[in-house]
Amino acid sequence: MNKFVTFLDRNLSGPMARLSEQRHLQAIRDGVISALPFIIVGSFFLIVAFPPLPKDSFISVWALKNQTSILIP
């Protein structure tokens, strides 16, 4: 395993460093980083709206009744 990591470090670190300096890839990276908090908050609302519980549990029944209110941004 150590030989493999050494090989990757020796042969790929240079080209990957140059690739990471591309302004187009930096823009994509920055955009994903900026959108990530909104994606995380939205996923919490989806978990509340569609709980991973049996359909007859109290939380599932409540979420089904209030699903439209939960999913409004």
PDB file of N, CA, C, O and CB in Angstrom:
ATOM      1  N   MET A   1       0.826  -1.186   0.000  1.00  0.00           N
ATOM      2  CA  MET A   1       0.000   0.000   0.000  1.00  0.00           C
ATOM      3  C   MET A   1       0.871   1.251   0.000  1.00  0.00           C
ATOM      4  O   MET A   1       0.559   2.232  -0.674  1.00  0.00           O
ATOM      5  CB  MET A   1      -0.940  -0.003   1.204  1.00  0.00           C
ATOM      6  N   ASN A   2       1.954   1.212   0.752  1.00  0.00           N
ATOM      7  CA  ASN A   2       2.843   2.363   0.824  1.00  0.00           C
ATOM      8  C   ASN A   2       3.500   2.638  -0.529  1.00  0.00           C
ATOM      9  O   ASN A   2       3.689   3.795  -0.906  1.00  0.00           O
ATOM     10  CB  ASN A   2       3.914   2.139   1.896  1.00  0.00           C
ATOM     11  N   LYS A   3       3.850   1.567  -1.264  1.00  0.00           N
ATOM     12  CA  LYS A   3       4.437   1.749  -2.588  1.00  0.00           C
ATOM     13  C   LYS A   3       3.436   2.392  -3.536  1.00  0.00           C
ATOM     14  O   LYS A   3       3.802   3.233  -4.356  1.00  0.00           O
ATOM     15  CB  LYS A   3       4.915   0.408  -3.154  1.00  0.00           C
ATOM     16  N   PHE A   4       2.184   1.999  -3.422  1.00  0.00           N
ATOM     17  CA  PHE A   4       1.138   2.555  -4.277  1.00  0.00           C
ATOM     18  C   PHE A   4       0.946   4.047  -4.009  1.00  0.00           C
ATOM     19  O   PHE A   4       0.844   4.843  -4.943  1.00  0.00           O
ATOM     20  CB  PHE A   4      -0.181   1.804  -4.060  1.00  0.00           C
ATOM     21  N   VAL A   5       0.897   4.414  -2.750  1.00  0.00           N
ATOM     22  CA  VAL A   5       0.731   5.824  -2.381  1.00  0.00           C
ATOM     23  C   VAL A   5       1.938   6.631  -2.840  1.00  0.00           C
ATOM     24  O   VAL A   5       1.788   7.753  -3.324  1.00  0.00           O
ATOM     25  CB  VAL A   5       0.535   5.974  -0.854  1.00  0.00           C
ATOM     26  N   THR A   6       3.110   6.078  -2.694  1.00  0.00           N
ATOM     27  CA  THR A   6       4.325   6.761  -3.141  1.00  0.00           C
ATOM     28  C   THR A   6       4.309   6.944  -4.656  1.00  0.00           C
ATOM     29  O   THR A   6       4.667   8.007  -5.161  1.00  0.00           O
ATOM     30  CB  THR A   6       5.579   5.973  -2.712  1.00  0.00           C
ATOM     31  N   PHE A   7       3.894   5.909  -5.374  1.00  0.00           N
ATOM     32  CA  PHE A   7       3.796   5.996  -6.831  1.00  0.00           C
ATOM     33  C   PHE A   7       2.818   7.088  -7.246  1.00  0.00           C
ATOM     34  O   PHE A   7       3.127   7.904  -8.114  1.00  0.00           O
ATOM     35  CB  PHE A   7       3.362   4.649  -7.422  1.00  0.00           C
ATOM     36  N   LEU A   8       1.641   7.106  -6.627  1.00  0.00           N
ATOM     37  CA  LEU A   8       0.654   8.132  -6.960  1.00  0.00           C
ATOM     38  C   LEU A   8       1.169   9.524  -6.630  1.00  0.00           C
ATOM     39  O   LEU A   8       0.981  10.460  -7.407  1.00  0.00           O
ATOM     40  CB  LEU A   8      -0.652   7.871  -6.219  1.00  0.00           C
ATOM     41  N   ASP A   9       1.805   9.661  -5.502  1.00  0.00           N
ATOM     42  CA  ASP A   9       2.322  10.963  -5.091  1.00  0.00           C
ATOM     43  C   ASP A   9       3.407  11.446  -6.044  1.00  0.00           C
ATOM     44  O   ASP A   9       3.451  12.624  -6.398  1.00  0.00           O
ATOM     45  CB  ASP A   9       2.869  10.893  -3.663  1.00  0.00           C
ATOM     46  N   ARG A  10       4.262  10.555  -6.449  1.00  0.00           N
ATOM     47  CA  ARG A  10       5.382  10.934  -7.308  1.00  0.00           C
ATOM     48  C   ARG A  10       4.915  11.247  -8.731  1.00  0.00           C
ATOM     49  O   ARG A  10       5.404  12.195  -9.346  1.00  0.00           O
ATOM     50  CB  ARG A  10       6.428   9.819  -7.333  1.00  0.00           C
ATOM     51  N   ASN A  11       3.973  10.457  -9.259  1.00  0.00           N
ATOM     52  CA  ASN A  11       3.605  10.583 -10.668  1.00  0.00           C
ATOM     53  C   ASN A  11       2.382  11.453 -10.933  1.00  0.00           C
ATOM     54  O   ASN A  11       2.225  11.953 -12.047  1.00  0.00           O
ATOM     55  CB  ASN A  11       3.362   9.237 -11.227  1.00  0.00           C
ATOM     56  N   LEU A  12       1.525  11.647  -9.962  1.00  0.00           N
ATOM     57  CA  LEU A  12       0.295  12.386 -10.217  1.00  0.00           C
ATOM     58  C   LEU A  12       0.216  13.747  -9.544  1.00  0.00           C
ATOM     59  O   LEU A  12      -0.639  14.555  -9.908  1.00  0.00           O
ATOM     60  CB  LEU A  12      -0.853  11.576  -9.782  1.00  0.00           C
ATOM     61  N   SER A  13       1.065  14.023  -8.594  1.00  0.00           N
ATOM     62  CA  SER A  13       0.942  15.290  -7.870  1.00  0.00           C
ATOM     63  C   SER A  13       1.222  16.488  -8.775  1.00  0.00           C
ATOM     64  O   SER A  13       0.559  17.517  -8.646  1.00  0.00           O
ATOM     65  CB  SER A  13       1.896  15.309  -6.676  1.00  0.00           C
ATOM     66  N   GLY A  14       2.174  16.379  -9.675  1.00  0.00           N
ATOM     67  CA  GLY A  14       2.488  17.484 -10.584  1.00  0.00           C
ATOM     68  C   GLY A  14       1.361  17.803 -11.552  1.00  0.00           C
ATOM     69  O   GLY A  14       0.902  18.943 -11.611  1.00  0.00           O
ATOM     70  N   PRO A  15       0.905  16.801 -12.320  1.00  0.00           N
ATOM     71  CA  PRO A  15      -0.192  17.086 -13.254  1.00  0.00           C
ATOM     72  C   PRO A  15      -1.489  17.511 -12.555  1.00  0.00           C
ATOM     73  O   PRO A  15      -2.215  18.363 -13.067  1.00  0.00           O
ATOM     74  CB  PRO A  15      -0.461  15.866 -14.107  1.00  0.00           C
ATOM     75  N   MET A  16      -1.777  16.937 -11.417  1.00  0.00           N
ATOM     76  CA  MET A  16      -3.001  17.316 -10.707  1.00  0.00           C
ATOM     77  C   MET A  16      -2.906  18.728 -10.142  1.00  0.00           C
ATOM     78  O   MET A  16      -3.915  19.430 -10.062  1.00  0.00           O
ATOM     79  CB  MET A  16      -3.288  16.324  -9.581  1.00  0.00           C
ATOM     80  N   ALA A  17      -1.718  19.150  -9.751  1.00  0.00           N
ATOM     81  CA  ALA A  17      -1.539  20.522  -9.264  1.00  0.00           C
ATOM     82  C   ALA A  17      -1.770  21.512 -10.401  1.00  0.00           C
ATOM     83  O   ALA A  17      -2.407  22.547 -10.204  1.00  0.00           O
ATOM     84  CB  ALA A  17      -0.123  20.713  -8.660  1.00  0.00           C
ATOM     85  N   ARG A  18      -1.256  21.200 -11.586  1.00  0.00           N
ATOM     86  CA  ARG A  18      -1.484  22.078 -12.734  1.00  0.00           C
ATOM     87  C   ARG A  18      -2.955  22.083 -13.126  1.00  0.00           C
ATOM     88  O   ARG A  18      -3.495  23.121 -13.508  1.00  0.00           O
ATOM     89  CB  ARG A  18      -0.621  21.642 -13.926  1.00  0.00           C
ATOM     90  N   LEU A  19      -3.598  20.936 -13.034  1.00  0.00           N
ATOM     91  CA  LEU A  19      -5.017  20.853 -13.372  1.00  0.00           C
ATOM     92  C   LEU A  19      -5.865  21.644 -12.385  1.00  0.00           C
ATOM     93  O   LEU A  19      -6.859  22.257 -12.775  1.00  0.00           O
ATOM     94  CB  LEU A  19      -5.473  19.394 -13.403  1.00  0.00           C
ATOM     95  N   SER A  20      -5.487  21.638 -11.126  1.00  0.00           N
ATOM     96  CA  SER A  20      -6.261  22.368 -10.120  1.00  0.00           C
ATOM     97  C   SER A  20      -6.118  23.876 -10.260  1.00  0.00           C
ATOM     98  O   SER A  20      -6.905  24.625  -9.680  1.00  0.00           O
ATOM     99  CB  SER A  20      -5.835  21.947  -8.732  1.00  0.00           C
ATOM    100  N   GLU A  21      -5.129  24.334 -11.017  1.00  0.00           N
ATOM    101  CA  GLU A  21      -4.950  25.768 -11.229  1.00  0.00           C
ATOM    102  C   GLU A  21      -5.766  26.299 -12.404  1.00  0.00           C
ATOM    103  O   GLU A  21      -5.756  27.503 -12.660  1.00  0.00           O
ATOM    104  CB  GLU A  21      -3.491  26.071 -11.452  1.00  0.00           C
ATOM    105  N   GLN A  22      -6.471  25.425 -13.121  1.00  0.00           N
ATOM    106  CA  GLN A  22      -7.314  25.859 -14.231  1.00  0.00           C
ATOM    107  C   GLN A  22      -8.451  26.722 -13.702  1.00  0.00           C
ATOM    108  O   GLN A  22      -9.141  26.334 -12.759  1.00  0.00           O
ATOM    109  CB  GLN A  22      -7.870  24.644 -15.011  1.00  0.00           C
ATOM    110  N   ARG A  23      -8.648  27.886 -14.303  1.00  0.00           N
ATOM    111  CA  ARG A  23      -9.662  28.801 -13.779  1.00  0.00           C
ATOM    112  C   ARG A  23     -11.070  28.257 -13.958  1.00  0.00           C
ATOM    113  O   ARG A  23     -11.955  28.567 -13.160  1.00  0.00           O
ATOM    114  CB  ARG A  23      -9.547  30.150 -14.458  1.00  0.00           C
ATOM    115  N   HIS A  24     -11.294  27.453 -14.989  1.00  0.00           N
ATOM    116  CA  HIS A  24     -12.623  26.885 -15.200  1.00  0.00           C
ATOM    117  C   HIS A  24     -12.962  25.877 -14.100  1.00  0.00           C
ATOM    118  O   HIS A  24     -14.077  25.864 -13.580  1.00  0.00           O
ATOM    119  CB  HIS A  24     -12.708  26.213 -16.583  1.00  0.00           C
ATOM    120  N   LEU A  25     -12.004  25.050 -13.759  1.00  0.00           N
ATOM    121  CA  LEU A  25     -12.235  24.082 -12.688  1.00  0.00           C
ATOM    122  C   LEU A  25     -12.347  24.768 -11.336  1.00  0.00           C
ATOM    123  O   LEU A  25     -13.096  24.309 -10.474  1.00  0.00           O
ATOM    124  CB  LEU A  25     -11.114  23.048 -12.656  1.00  0.00           C
ATOM    125  N   GLN A  26     -11.620  25.850 -11.135  1.00  0.00           N
ATOM    126  CA  GLN A  26     -11.745  26.613  -9.893  1.00  0.00           C
ATOM    127  C   GLN A  26     -13.130  27.234  -9.787  1.00  0.00           C
ATOM    128  O   GLN A  26     -13.697  27.291  -8.696  1.00  0.00           O
ATOM    129  CB  GLN A  26     -10.664  27.706  -9.816  1.00  0.00           C
ATOM    130  N   ALA A  27     -13.685  27.700 -10.907  1.00  0.00           N
ATOM    131  CA  ALA A  27     -15.028  28.282 -10.891  1.00  0.00           C
ATOM    132  C   ALA A  27     -16.073  27.227 -10.549  1.00  0.00           C
ATOM    133  O   ALA A  27     -17.003  27.502  -9.792  1.00  0.00           O
ATOM    134  CB  ALA A  27     -15.352  28.926 -12.247  1.00  0.00           C
ATOM    135  N   ILE A  28     -15.931  26.029 -11.096  1.00  0.00           N
ATOM    136  CA  ILE A  28     -16.861  24.943 -10.769  1.00  0.00           C
ATOM    137  C   ILE A  28     -16.738  24.586  -9.297  1.00  0.00           C
ATOM    138  O   ILE A  28     -17.748  24.408  -8.616  1.00  0.00           O
ATOM    139  CB  ILE A  28     -16.591  23.698 -11.650  1.00  0.00           C
ATOM    140  N   ARG A  29     -15.515  24.480  -8.800  1.00  0.00           N
ATOM    141  CA  ARG A  29     -15.291  24.169  -7.390  1.00  0.00           C
ATOM    142  C   ARG A  29     -15.918  25.218  -6.484  1.00  0.00           C
ATOM    143  O   ARG A  29     -16.594  24.881  -5.511  1.00  0.00           O
ATOM    144  CB  ARG A  29     -13.798  24.060  -7.103  1.00  0.00           C
ATOM    145  N   ASP A  30     -15.697  26.481  -6.800  1.00  0.00           N
ATOM    146  CA  ASP A  30     -16.243  27.552  -5.973  1.00  0.00           C
ATOM    147  C   ASP A  30     -17.767  27.578  -6.021  1.00  0.00           C
ATOM    148  O   ASP A  30     -18.415  27.873  -5.017  1.00  0.00           O
ATOM    149  CB  ASP A  30     -15.685  28.895  -6.420  1.00  0.00           C
ATOM    150  N   GLY A  31     -18.341  27.274  -7.180  1.00  0.00           N
ATOM    151  CA  GLY A  31     -19.796  27.226  -7.293  1.00  0.00           C
ATOM    152  C   GLY A  31     -20.396  26.110  -6.465  1.00  0.00           C
ATOM    153  O   GLY A  31     -21.418  26.302  -5.806  1.00  0.00           O
ATOM    154  N   VAL A  32     -19.775  24.953  -6.493  1.00  0.00           N
ATOM    155  CA  VAL A  32     -20.270  23.830  -5.692  1.00  0.00           C
ATOM    156  C   VAL A  32     -20.146  24.148  -4.208  1.00  0.00           C
ATOM    157  O   VAL A  32     -21.050  23.842  -3.431  1.00  0.00           O
ATOM    158  CB  VAL A  32     -19.500  22.535  -6.028  1.00  0.00           C
ATOM    159  N   ILE A  33     -19.043  24.755  -3.812  1.00  0.00           N
ATOM    160  CA  ILE A  33     -18.849  25.111  -2.405  1.00  0.00           C
ATOM    161  C   ILE A  33     -19.885  26.138  -1.966  1.00  0.00           C
ATOM    162  O   ILE A  33     -20.378  26.080  -0.840  1.00  0.00           O
ATOM    163  CB  ILE A  33     -17.428  25.658  -2.174  1.00  0.00           C
ATOM    164  N   SER A  34     -20.220  27.079  -2.848  1.00  0.00           N
ATOM    165  CA  SER A  34     -21.220  28.093  -2.505  1.00  0.00           C
ATOM    166  C   SER A  34     -22.623  27.508  -2.405  1.00  0.00           C
ATOM    167  O   SER A  34     -23.421  27.967  -1.588  1.00  0.00           O
ATOM    168  CB  SER A  34     -21.205  29.209  -3.533  1.00  0.00           C
ATOM    169  N   ALA A  35     -22.937  26.511  -3.214  1.00  0.00           N
ATOM    170  CA  ALA A  35     -24.278  25.927  -3.223  1.00  0.00           C
ATOM    171  C   ALA A  35     -24.470  24.874  -2.141  1.00  0.00           C
ATOM    172  O   ALA A  35     -25.608  24.545  -1.806  1.00  0.00           O
ATOM    173  CB  ALA A  35     -24.563  25.317  -4.571  1.00  0.00           C
ATOM    174  N   LEU A  36     -23.410  24.348  -1.596  1.00  0.00           N
ATOM    175  CA  LEU A  36     -23.500  23.244  -0.644  1.00  0.00           C
ATOM    176  C   LEU A  36     -24.348  23.543   0.589  1.00  0.00           C
ATOM    177  O   LEU A  36     -25.121  22.669   0.983  1.00  0.00           O
ATOM    178  CB  LEU A  36     -22.135  22.861  -0.208  1.00  0.00           C
ATOM    179  N   PRO A  37     -24.262  24.709   1.227  1.00  0.00           N
ATOM    180  CA  PRO A  37     -25.138  24.961   2.385  1.00  0.00           C
ATOM    181  C   PRO A  37     -26.625  24.903   2.033  1.00  0.00           C
ATOM    182  O   PRO A  37     -27.427  24.405   2.823  1.00  0.00           O
ATOM    183  CB  PRO A  37     -24.820  26.318   2.985  1.00  0.00           C
ATOM    184  N   PHE A  38     -26.997  25.408   0.859  1.00  0.00           N
ATOM    185  CA  PHE A  38     -28.400  25.367   0.441  1.00  0.00           C
ATOM    186  C   PHE A  38     -28.850  23.934   0.178  1.00  0.00           C
ATOM    187  O   PHE A  38     -29.987  23.573   0.479  1.00  0.00           O
ATOM    188  CB  PHE A  38     -28.611  26.224  -0.814  1.00  0.00           C
ATOM    189  N   ILE A  39     -27.976  23.134  -0.373  1.00  0.00           N
ATOM    190  CA  ILE A  39     -28.294  21.731  -0.628  1.00  0.00           C
ATOM    191  C   ILE A  39     -28.501  20.989   0.687  1.00  0.00           C
ATOM    192  O   ILE A  39     -29.415  20.173   0.799  1.00  0.00           O
ATOM    193  CB  ILE A  39     -27.177  21.060  -1.453  1.00  0.00           C
ATOM    194  N   ILE A  40     -27.669  21.261   1.674  1.00  0.00           N
ATOM    195  CA  ILE A  40     -27.782  20.596   2.973  1.00  0.00           C
ATOM    196  C   ILE A  40     -29.072  20.992   3.671  1.00  0.00           C
ATOM    197  O   ILE A  40     -29.773  20.130   4.201  1.00  0.00           O
ATOM    198  CB  ILE A  40     -26.577  20.935   3.860  1.00  0.00           C
ATOM    199  N   VAL A  41     -29.403  22.285   3.683  1.00  0.00           N
ATOM    200  CA  VAL A  41     -30.646  22.738   4.321  1.00  0.00           C
ATOM    201  C   VAL A  41     -31.852  22.143   3.605  1.00  0.00           C
ATOM    202  O   VAL A  41     -32.801  21.703   4.254  1.00  0.00           O
ATOM    203  CB  VAL A  41     -30.732  24.285   4.321  1.00  0.00           C
ATOM    204  N   GLY A  42     -31.828  22.124   2.295  1.00  0.00           N
ATOM    205  CA  GLY A  42     -32.925  21.530   1.537  1.00  0.00           C
ATOM    206  C   GLY A  42     -33.086  20.047   1.811  1.00  0.00           C
ATOM    207  O   GLY A  42     -34.206  19.536   1.823  1.00  0.00           O
ATOM    208  N   SER A  43     -31.991  19.360   2.030  1.00  0.00           N
ATOM    209  CA  SER A  43     -32.087  17.925   2.317  1.00  0.00           C
ATOM    210  C   SER A  43     -32.732  17.670   3.673  1.00  0.00           C
ATOM    211  O   SER A  43     -33.420  16.664   3.847  1.00  0.00           O
ATOM    212  CB  SER A  43     -30.700  17.280   2.271  1.00  0.00           C
ATOM    213  N   PHE A  44     -32.518  18.579   4.653  1.00  0.00           N
ATOM    214  CA  PHE A  44     -33.197  18.427   5.943  1.00  0.00           C
ATOM    215  C   PHE A  44     -34.708  18.540   5.774  1.00  0.00           C
ATOM    216  O   PHE A  44     -35.457  17.772   6.377  1.00  0.00           O
ATOM    217  CB  PHE A  44     -32.697  19.482   6.947  1.00  0.00           C
ATOM    218  N   PHE A  45     -35.160  19.488   4.962  1.00  0.00           N
ATOM    219  CA  PHE A  45     -36.594  19.625   4.723  1.00  0.00           C
ATOM    220  C   PHE A  45     -37.158  18.390   4.023  1.00  0.00           C
ATOM    221  O   PHE A  45     -38.281  17.978   4.314  1.00  0.00           O
ATOM    222  CB  PHE A  45     -36.877  20.878   3.889  1.00  0.00           C
ATOM    223  N   LEU A  46     -36.404  17.802   3.116  1.00  0.00           N
ATOM    224  CA  LEU A  46     -36.873  16.590   2.447  1.00  0.00           C
ATOM    225  C   LEU A  46     -36.966  15.415   3.414  1.00  0.00           C
ATOM    226  O   LEU A  46     -37.877  14.594   3.305  1.00  0.00           O
ATOM    227  CB  LEU A  46     -35.947  16.237   1.289  1.00  0.00           C
ATOM    228  N   ILE A  47     -36.036  15.328   4.355  1.00  0.00           N
ATOM    229  CA  ILE A  47     -36.093  14.248   5.346  1.00  0.00           C
ATOM    230  C   ILE A  47     -37.308  14.419   6.242  1.00  0.00           C
ATOM    231  O   ILE A  47     -37.956  13.435   6.600  1.00  0.00           O
ATOM    232  CB  ILE A  47     -34.806  14.215   6.195  1.00  0.00           C
ATOM    233  N   VAL A  48     -37.629  15.670   6.613  1.00  0.00           N
ATOM    234  CA  VAL A  48     -38.812  15.912   7.443  1.00  0.00           C
ATOM    235  C   VAL A  48     -40.082  15.632   6.648  1.00  0.00           C
ATOM    236  O   VAL A  48     -41.029  15.061   7.188  1.00  0.00           O
ATOM    237  CB  VAL A  48     -38.820  17.365   7.973  1.00  0.00           C
ATOM    238  N   ALA A  49     -40.119  16.021   5.377  1.00  0.00           N
ATOM    239  CA  ALA A  49     -41.313  15.823   4.559  1.00  0.00           C
ATOM    240  C   ALA A  49     -41.539  14.357   4.217  1.00  0.00           C
ATOM    241  O   ALA A  49     -42.685  13.916   4.124  1.00  0.00           O
ATOM    242  CB  ALA A  49     -41.209  16.632   3.284  1.00  0.00           C
ATOM    243  N   PHE A  50     -40.491  13.614   4.034  1.00  0.00           N
ATOM    244  CA  PHE A  50     -40.582  12.192   3.691  1.00  0.00           C
ATOM    245  C   PHE A  50     -39.751  11.388   4.687  1.00  0.00           C
ATOM    246  O   PHE A  50     -38.675  10.903   4.337  1.00  0.00           O
ATOM    247  CB  PHE A  50     -40.098  11.933   2.226  1.00  0.00           C
ATOM    248  N   PRO A  51     -40.232  11.237   5.925  1.00  0.00           N
ATOM    249  CA  PRO A  51     -39.420  10.567   6.952  1.00  0.00           C
ATOM    250  C   PRO A  51     -39.208   9.087   6.628  1.00  0.00           C
ATOM    251  O   PRO A  51     -40.103   8.425   6.102  1.00  0.00           O
ATOM    252  CB  PRO A  51     -40.086  10.706   8.328  1.00  0.00           C
ATOM    253  N   PRO A  52     -38.031   8.582   6.943  1.00  0.00           N
ATOM    254  CA  PRO A  52     -37.728   7.174   6.681  1.00  0.00           C
ATOM    255  C   PRO A  52     -38.279   6.269   7.787  1.00  0.00           C
ATOM    256  O   PRO A  52     -37.536   5.519   8.421  1.00  0.00           O
ATOM    257  CB  PRO A  52     -36.212   6.975   6.547  1.00  0.00           C
ATOM    258  N   LEU A  53     -39.573   6.352   8.003  1.00  0.00           N
ATOM    259  CA  LEU A  53     -40.249   5.597   9.051  1.00  0.00           C
ATOM    260  C   LEU A  53     -41.442   4.873   8.452  1.00  0.00           C
ATOM    261  O   LEU A  53     -41.840   5.167   7.324  1.00  0.00           O
ATOM    262  CB  LEU A  53     -40.694   6.523  10.210  1.00  0.00           C
ATOM    263  N   PRO A  54     -42.021   3.929   9.190  1.00  0.00           N
ATOM    264  CA  PRO A  54     -43.225   3.264   8.687  1.00  0.00           C
ATOM    265  C   PRO A  54     -44.354   4.268   8.441  1.00  0.00           C
ATOM    266  O   PRO A  54     -44.436   5.293   9.119  1.00  0.00           O
ATOM    267  CB  PRO A  54     -43.687   2.185   9.675  1.00  0.00           C
ATOM    268  N   LYS A  55     -45.221   3.971   7.472  1.00  0.00           N
ATOM    269  CA  LYS A  55     -46.292   4.890   7.082  1.00  0.00           C
ATOM    270  C   LYS A  55     -47.294   5.151   8.195  1.00  0.00           C
ATOM    271  O   LYS A  55     -47.938   6.200   8.199  1.00  0.00           O
ATOM    272  CB  LYS A  55     -47.014   4.348   5.885  1.00  0.00           C
ATOM    273  N   ASP A  56     -47.444   4.234   9.136  1.00  0.00           N
ATOM    274  CA  ASP A  56     -48.453   4.409  10.180  1.00  0.00           C
ATOM    275  C   ASP A  56     -47.901   5.065  11.442  1.00  0.00           C
ATOM    276  O   ASP A  56     -48.632   5.199  12.424  1.00  0.00           O
ATOM    277  CB  ASP A  56     -49.055   3.075  10.534  1.00  0.00           C
ATOM    278  N   SER A  57     -46.648   5.475  11.447  1.00  0.00           N
ATOM    279  CA  SER A  57     -46.098   6.151  12.624  1.00  0.00           C
ATOM    280  C   SER A  57     -46.633   7.581  12.692  1.00  0.00           C
ATOM    281  O   SER A  57     -47.054   8.150  11.685  1.00  0.00           O
ATOM    282  CB  SER A  57     -44.542   6.151  12.585  1.00  0.00           C
ATOM    283  N   PHE A  58     -46.609   8.145  13.892  1.00  0.00           N
ATOM    284  CA  PHE A  58     -47.155   9.489  14.098  1.00  0.00           C
ATOM    285  C   PHE A  58     -46.442  10.528  13.237  1.00  0.00           C
ATOM    286  O   PHE A  58     -47.083  11.393  12.641  1.00  0.00           O
ATOM    287  CB  PHE A  58     -47.051   9.880  15.570  1.00  0.00           C
ATOM    288  N   ILE A  59     -45.132  10.441  13.174  1.00  0.00           N
ATOM    289  CA  ILE A  59     -44.364  11.435  12.422  1.00  0.00           C
ATOM    290  C   ILE A  59     -44.671  11.340  10.932  1.00  0.00           C
ATOM    291  O   ILE A  59     -44.768  12.364  10.255  1.00  0.00           O
ATOM    292  CB  ILE A  59     -42.857  11.249  12.666  1.00  0.00           C
ATOM    293  N   SER A  60     -44.824  10.133  10.416  1.00  0.00           N
ATOM    294  CA  SER A  60     -45.147   9.976   8.999  1.00  0.00           C
ATOM    295  C   SER A  60     -46.529  10.521   8.679  1.00  0.00           C
ATOM    296  O   SER A  60     -46.720  11.167   7.649  1.00  0.00           O
ATOM    297  CB  SER A  60     -45.062   8.511   8.596  1.00  0.00           C
ATOM    298  N   VAL A  61     -47.493  10.265   9.557  1.00  0.00           N
ATOM    299  CA  VAL A  61     -48.849  10.781   9.343  1.00  0.00           C
ATOM    300  C   VAL A  61     -48.835  12.301   9.402  1.00  0.00           C
ATOM    301  O   VAL A  61     -49.458  12.960   8.570  1.00  0.00           O
ATOM    302  CB  VAL A  61     -49.834  10.206  10.396  1.00  0.00           C
ATOM    303  N   TRP A  62     -48.129  12.864  10.381  1.00  0.00           N
ATOM    304  CA  TRP A  62     -48.036  14.319  10.501  1.00  0.00           C
ATOM    305  C   TRP A  62     -47.355  14.927   9.278  1.00  0.00           C
ATOM    306  O   TRP A  62     -47.804  15.947   8.756  1.00  0.00           O
ATOM    307  CB  TRP A  62     -47.273  14.702  11.776  1.00  0.00           C
ATOM    308  N   ALA A  63     -46.273  14.301   8.823  1.00  0.00           N
ATOM    309  CA  ALA A  63     -45.543  14.817   7.665  1.00  0.00           C
ATOM    310  C   ALA A  63     -46.405  14.757   6.412  1.00  0.00           C
ATOM    311  O   ALA A  63     -46.337  15.658   5.576  1.00  0.00           O
ATOM    312  CB  ALA A  63     -44.245  14.029   7.452  1.00  0.00           C
ATOM    313  N   LEU A  64     -47.209  13.717   6.268  1.00  0.00           N
ATOM    314  CA  LEU A  64     -48.084  13.605   5.104  1.00  0.00           C
ATOM    315  C   LEU A  64     -49.142  14.704   5.115  1.00  0.00           C
ATOM    316  O   LEU A  64     -49.461  15.267   4.068  1.00  0.00           O
ATOM    317  CB  LEU A  64     -48.754  12.224   5.066  1.00  0.00           C
ATOM    318  N   LYS A  65     -49.687  15.011   6.291  1.00  0.00           N
ATOM    319  CA  LYS A  65     -50.695  16.068   6.392  1.00  0.00           C
ATOM    320  C   LYS A  65     -50.092  17.447   6.119  1.00  0.00           C
ATOM    321  O   LYS A  65     -50.756  18.300   5.529  1.00  0.00           O
ATOM    322  CB  LYS A  65     -51.342  16.048   7.778  1.00  0.00           C
ATOM    323  N   ASN A  66     -48.868  17.675   6.530  1.00  0.00           N
ATOM    324  CA  ASN A  66     -48.226  18.987   6.416  1.00  0.00           C
ATOM    325  C   ASN A  66     -47.172  19.054   5.313  1.00  0.00           C
ATOM    326  O   ASN A  66     -46.329  19.951   5.311  1.00  0.00           O
ATOM    327  CB  ASN A  66     -47.592  19.353   7.729  1.00  0.00           C
ATOM    328  N   GLN A  67     -47.217  18.127   4.397  1.00  0.00           N
ATOM    329  CA  GLN A  67     -46.177  18.025   3.375  1.00  0.00           C
ATOM    330  C   GLN A  67     -46.087  19.281   2.507  1.00  0.00           C
ATOM    331  O   GLN A  67     -44.985  19.720   2.176  1.00  0.00           O
ATOM    332  CB  GLN A  67     -46.436  16.816   2.497  1.00  0.00           C
ATOM    333  N   THR A  68     -47.214  19.858   2.138  1.00  0.00           N
ATOM    334  CA  THR A  68     -47.163  21.053   1.288  1.00  0.00           C
ATOM    335  C   THR A  68     -46.544  22.227   2.032  1.00  0.00           C
ATOM    336  O   THR A  68     -45.816  23.021   1.436  1.00  0.00           O
ATOM    337  CB  THR A  68     -48.570  21.425   0.798  1.00  0.00           C
ATOM    338  N   SER A  69     -46.822  22.348   3.319  1.00  0.00           N
ATOM    339  CA  SER A  69     -46.232  23.444   4.100  1.00  0.00           C
ATOM    340  C   SER A  69     -44.734  23.251   4.292  1.00  0.00           C
ATOM    341  O   SER A  69     -43.973  24.218   4.291  1.00  0.00           O
ATOM    342  CB  SER A  69     -46.916  23.554   5.463  1.00  0.00           C
ATOM    343  N   ILE A  70     -44.320  22.022   4.454  1.00  0.00           N
ATOM    344  CA  ILE A  70     -42.897  21.741   4.680  1.00  0.00           C
ATOM    345  C   ILE A  70     -42.082  22.008   3.420  1.00  0.00           C
ATOM    346  O   ILE A  70     -40.961  22.511   3.496  1.00  0.00           O
ATOM    347  CB  ILE A  70     -42.701  20.286   5.135  1.00  0.00           C
ATOM    348  N   LEU A  71     -42.640  21.673   2.270  1.00  0.00           N
ATOM    349  CA  LEU A  71     -41.876  21.764   1.028  1.00  0.00           C
ATOM    350  C   LEU A  71     -41.892  23.150   0.393  1.00  0.00           C
ATOM    351  O   LEU A  71     -41.201  23.367  -0.603  1.00  0.00           O
ATOM    352  CB  LEU A  71     -42.402  20.773   0.048  1.00  0.00           C
ATOM    353  N   ILE A  72     -42.659  24.094   0.938  1.00  0.00           N
ATOM    354  CA  ILE A  72     -42.634  25.460   0.411  1.00  0.00           C
ATOM    355  C   ILE A  72     -41.314  26.102   0.831  1.00  0.00           C
ATOM    356  O   ILE A  72     -40.977  26.104   2.015  1.00  0.00           O
ATOM    357  CB  ILE A  72     -43.864  26.300   0.925  1.00  0.00           C
ATOM    358  N   PRO A  73     -40.568  26.646  -0.126  1.00  0.00           N
ATOM    359  CA  PRO A  73     -39.266  27.235   0.244  1.00  0.00           C
ATOM    360  C   PRO A  73     -39.380  28.490   1.074  1.00  0.00           C
ATOM    361  O   PRO A  73     -38.364  29.077   1.447  1.00  0.00           O
ATOM    362  CB  PRO A  73     -38.480  27.546  -0.986  1.00  0.00           C
TER     363      PRO A  73
END
